[in-house]
Amino acid sequence: QQPQAEAPKQDAEPRPEPREQKPRPPVQPRSEAVAGAKTSATPAALDAKLTVLQGVGPRHAETLAKLGMYTLGDMLYYFPRRYDDYSQLKPIKNLFYSEQVTVIGTIQSVHTRPIRGGKASIIEAVISDGTGALRLSFFNQPWLANRFKQGEAISVSGKIDQYLGRLVMNSPDWESVETENLHTNRIVPIYALTEKVNQKWLRNLMKQVIEYWARAVADALPQSVRNSANVISLGEALLQIHFPDSQDKLKAARERLAFDEIFYLQMGVLRQKRDWKSVDARRFPISDEWLASRLEALPFTLTSAQQTALADIRADLDSGKPMNRLLQGDVGSGKTVVAALAAGVITSNGAQAAIMAPTSILAEQHY
């Protein structure tokens, strides 16, 4: 007998095509993300690519671009995420519960403990500085078991907690300690990193740029403004925010950079206000008789604050300039009647007004 022909196999359902992953947009340059970082007086040399630095080739430059650093100017504004203050180290024996501290110690032991039926793990390390021991706990970071080496010196920063009567620190920030920093009694910057970039290499690179270029940056604030605001120069602030000489100078640097952020924001708002005030708008005048008749029709008398707000709005609407006003008051203070009268001013001049409410219940009440 000849073998019967097998029925043709049905085609398997087509697998959905994998979604095309969109490439991540490039990180915004730091000098563009910080207000006032670039002005007409900024030295052109700060626009130089990072490859002009010794030890930075195209690959390193590509890696640093992931951190938003493309030029020398970007490096000036890539601020540390925290600091290790070697001038004010605290012995482990003097730590107290709930303190936020930075501690340096030598790793004594490292253990991995499974939790949740082995689906997760806790890495427990014990460090000592000769005065006492501190237990560190890291949740679901198994790679740390191979990263931590017994006898290695590390710095940890975090909040001191307590477990079974012992002081512990849960999921602290940590860095390997560079031996040369232990004896400097300085405040050492700690920068956010990316793959293939280590703290020591980036810190040395930053030091070259900051020490040479920080004080060369043009300060857009006149001396008179700096004196009245009691802030230091921009160049000194950039130097001290990266490599502070003391906690007081670090605070002064932060205050200057924070002042700049608010100052430029305020300048932008004032520029917008100037721009829209330069535009002509339709005028909406009303007579005193019209307003008096509307107020008499109300079953109550407006408070002095309501009358003042209404007078300001009336003046704005009759100024021939766009109005940009916020009416603020507590619940039940009478904002709605002021808004209704303002809308009445508009409609009495043959124009339209809209009152928007955040909820349907409030909208029905208004209607």
Disulfide bonds with the S-S distance in Angstrom:
none
